[in-house]
Amino acid sequence: MKYLKLSTIVFSLALILASCSNSSDNPESADDNFDRGAMLANWADNIIIPAYTSFNAKAADLKTKTSEFSTNPTVEKLQELRNTWESAYVSFQHVSMFEIGKAEELRFRNRVNIYPTDTAQIEGFISTGEYNLDLPSTIDAQGFPALDYMINGLATNDYEIISFYTSHTNAEGYKNYVNTLASTISSLSAEVLTSWTAGYRDVFVSNTASSASGAVDKFTNAYIFYYEKSLRAGKIGIPAGVYSNGVLPEKVEAFYKEDISKKLLLESITATHNFFNGKKFDGNTNGPSFKTYLDYLNTIKNGENLSALIDGQFTVAHNKANELNPNFVEQIATDNTKMLQTFDELQRNVVLMKVDMVQALNISINYVDADGD
């Protein structure tokens, strides 16, 4: 606990001090002629749309496998569904950061991945058969975490789980709900992808204004918010007890699957790292990006290129996260210090991006901090 408090205090001071001083060793460029349109096009055409296309296919497959399972609930079909659920969940880590446009309108990330899931609400919905997953009050009872409960958490072994879909007095209720969950993920994904390909892409790319309403400014806020709140805090900080008086292992991602929390974290770090560098989703080449923008401005911090510092810190954080137990519940129970150390490495890039990078790009952070970091 002493380590926790010291870690939080140190990084809070670092953020405050950085915010009160010039973030780089060079003055702000008076002539920023960087081609924002080219960067937005690379983001949309080579990263965002391909990532959504891939996820949409996996979400559709998840819907199909869920239907097949509910039609014929067997242990074999359950395992096939679990594998498809995991594949789609991993794919989701590559689109979760894109909370802009239709995704923001639909509350896409919240509806697909709010955890911990509310099992009491789920059981209530199944019991009554009355629910509307479009309502904000139901976000805790849907998405991947709710499916996690439905295919991994109903009982302690596969045969007991199967019984909920076969011999349970309300087996039809369980079948209906699990299908509703998968169908909702698929329909939300399709709606967001369609928006991008049916016009929003052009609106996004053409909005090159250097202002709070410009696409670069809005997306940068969304990107950093995701990294800070969903990745750093959600996947590590909250379950590790950074914001509470004790650890909260029940709040890990994929709680009922138990052994993929680390996999989801690593995929998320990789996705945000690749995006920073402008790496094409389905290739190995990089295009215009935050990195090239910072290099264009020759942004230096403490004698080093800021882009190199951020890029390197992503690697350090990934390597530290890779040392964790695949099961975060076990990691927290046996050696939570490693979780806190991973949080620290992720936090370093919060300062570098949220303070130094946005200052260099002349972008204002417009979301409100509420977690005391």
N, C-alpha and C positions, 0 to 999 in steps of 0.2 A: 504493500500500500504506500510506503514511503517513496518507492520508486515511481509509482503512478503519479503522486502529487508533484514530485520534482520534475518529472517529464512534462507534465501539463504546464507547470509554471515556466519552465525554460522555453518551451515553444510559444507560449503566450507572449512572453517578453520579446522573443525574436520577431514575432509578427508585428507587435506594437512598434518596436524600434525600427523595423524595416519600413513600416508605413509612414513613419515620421521623418524619414530621410530619403534622399534621392536613391532610387533602386539600382542605379548603375553608375559606372565611373565616367560616362560620357553624357553630355547634355542632350536633351530631347532634340531630335532632328526637326529642323524648321521646314524641310521639304521632304515629306513622306510621299513619294511617288510609286510606292510598291503597288503592283498590280493585284488589287484585292479581288477583282473579277476572276482572274486566273486561279487564285487560291480557292475561291468559292466554287468554281467549276470543278477543280480537282476534288474538293470535298464531296460535292454532290455526285459527280459522275463516276469517280473511281473508288469512293469509300462508302458514302451513305447509302446510295441506291443499291449498289451490289451487296452491301451487308444486309439491308432490308430484304432484298430478293432472296438471299440465302436463308435468312431466318424465316421468311414467309413460307418457303418450301418445307422447312422442318416443322413449322407450326401446322401446316396442312397435313403432314405425315403424322404428327401427334394426334390430330383430330381423327384420322383414319384408324390408327392403332388403338385409340381409345374406344372407338365404335366397335372394332373387331373384338376387343377384350370384353366389352359389355354384352355383346351378342353371345359370346362363348367364353365365360370366365374360367380359365384354366391357369395353372401355375406357369405353363409355357407362354400363354398369351400375356400374363402379368409381367413376366420378365421382358418380353418384347416391348411392352408398353413402357416399362421402366427405362430400357435402353433408349427408346425414342424420346422420352421425356428428358433424360439427361442430355442427349445430343441437342435438343432444342434449347434447353436451359443454358448450355455452354454457348450456343449461337447467340442467344439473347444478350450475352455480355458485350457483343460487338455493336448492338443497336441501342442499348440502354442509355447511352450518353447523349443521344440525338433527340432530346426533349425540346423540339422546336416545331412550329407549324402544326400539322394535324396531330402529331404525337402529344404536343403540349395541350392542345384543345381536348383530346380524349383522356388526358391524364394517363397516358400509355404505360409509363414505367410503374406508376403506383398500382395500376390495375393488373399488371403482369407480375410484379415482384415485390409486394409489401410483405415483410415477415417480421416477427413470427405470425403465422396464420392463426385466425380465431377459430379454434376447433369447436367451441361451444356454439358459435354462430352457424358454422357449417352443419353441425348435427341438427340444429334447430331448423335450418332451411330444408334439410333432407326429410326431417320428420313431418313438416307441414306441407312441403312441396310448393311453398310460396316464397319466391325471391325474385329480385330484379337486380342483376349484377351491373346495371348501368348507374345505379345509385351510389353516390360517394360513400354512404354508410356501409357498403358491402365490400370495400377494397381489401379488408382483412380476411375475406372468405373466398378469395378467387386467385387466379394466376398460378404460377409454378409452385409457390408454397402450399396452396390448398391442394393441388394435385399431389404434392409430396405426401401430405397427410393421407390422401385417399388411396394411394398405391403403396405407401411404405409405413404409415403410422397407425392404421386402424387396429392392428394386432401385432403380436410378437413373431409370428411366422406366416409363411405364405398361405398355408392351408386355412388358417384362421381369417386371413385377409380375404381370401376367395369366398369364404362363407358369407361375408357381408353382401356379396353380389349374387349369391345363389340361394342359401337357405334362410337368410335373415328375413324376418317378417316384413321388412320394408326394403327388400332387395331391389325392387324397381326404383325406389327413391334414390338409392346409392348409384344405380346405373344411370339414372337421369342426371344426377348432379355431376358425376364425373364426366359425362358427355358434354354437359353445359360448360364446364370449366375449360375443356379442350377446345370446344367450338368458339368460345369467347376469345381465347388467345388467338386463334386462327383468324377470326373475323376482324379483330382489332389490328392485327398485323397487316392483313390485306387492305384495310382502309387506309392505314398510314402509307403503305407502299404505293397504292393507287394515287394518293394525293401527290406524292413526289413525282410520279411519272406522268400525271395528267395535268400538270401546270405549275405546281408549286416549285419544281426545280428551277424553272425560268425566273420566277419571282425571286427566289432565293439568290440566284447567281447575279441577277441584275441589280440587287439592292446593295450597292458598293459604298454607300454613304458612310463616312467616318463620324458616326453619331450613335446615340443610344438606340435609335430605331434601325440602324444599319444591320445587315445580316452578320457581318463579322463580329460586331459588338454583342449582339444578342446571342449568337452561338457561343462566343467565348465565355460569356456568363453561364450559359447552360453547361458547357464542357467543364468548367472549373467547379461549378456547383455539384455536378455529378461526381467528379473526382474527390472533392472534399467531403461531401455528405453521404453519398451512396457507397462509394468505394472505401475510402479511408475510415469514415465513421461507421457506416452500416455493416460492412463486412468484418471489420477488425475492432474499431474503437468501442462500440456499444457492447458487444458480447465480452470484450476483455475488461470492461469496467472502467474505461477512461472517464466516462461521464456520470458515474454512479459511485456509491459507497462500497460496492462489491461487484464481483464478476456476474455476468448474465449469460451463461452458456445456452439457455433456452432461446436466446435471440440470434443464434448463428444462422447463416443462410443454409438451406437444405437440411434442416434440423433432423428430419426423420430418415433421410438417406444416410446421414452420418459421415460418409467418407468422401464427399465431393466438395465440401466447402472450400478447401484449398484449391481444388481444380478451378472452381468458379472465380476465386480471387485472382489466381495467376492469369486466367484468360482475360479478366477485366483489366489488369495491369498491362498486359500485352496490347489489348485493344486501344487503351488510352495512349500508350507509348507510341504505337504505330500511327495513331491519328496525329499526335504532335509532330511526327516526322513526315506526315503526308504520304505514308506508304499505301499503295493501292491495296484494296481488300483482297483481291485474288491474284496478286503479283508481288514481285520483290523490288519494284522500282518506286521511287519517291517523287512526288510532285510538289508544287507550291504549298507551303504549310506554315504553321507557327514558327517552325525552325528556320525556314528560309526567310521569313519576314524579319525575325530577330537578327539574322545574319545580314540581311539587306541594310538594317539600321545600325549595324556594327555595335550591337548592344554588349557592353562589357560590365562584368560585376567582379570586383576584387581582382582585377587583372585577367580574368578569364571570360571567354565567350559565354554569355548567358545560355544560349541554346545548347552548348556542350554541357553546361552544368545540369540543366534540366534533363537532357538526354541521358547523361550518366547516372543521375539520381533515379530515373526510372529503372535502370538496370540494377542498381544497388538494392532498391526496394523489391524488385522481382526476386533477386537472389536471396534476400533475407526471408521473403515469404516462402520461398521454396524449401527452407529449412523446417517449416512447420509440419506438424502431424496432419495427414489428410483429413482426419477427424478433429475439427476445432473444439468440440466438446471435450475430447480427451486431452487436447493440447492445453486448454484452459485449466483442466483439473490437475494435470501433471506438472506443467511449467508455463504459467501464464506470462512470465517474463518475456518469452519469445514472441508472444502476441504483442506485447507492449513495445518491444524493439522493432517489430514490423510496422507498427503504428508510427513510431518515430521516423522511420525511413520514408514512409508515405507522406508524413507531415512536412518533411523538408521540401518536397516539391509543391506543397500548398503555398509555402512562403515564396518560393521561386516563381511560381506562376501567378498566384493571386496578388502578389505585390510587385515583384520586379518585372514580370512579363507584361502585365496589363499597363503598368506605368510606361514602359517602353513603347507600347502600341497605342498609348493615349486612350485607353478603354477604362471606363468606370465600372466597378462592381456594383450591381444594383439589387442583389439579394441580401436579405438580412441574416446575420449570424445569430444563432440561438443556442449553440452548444458549448459556449464558454471557451472556445479555442483561441 
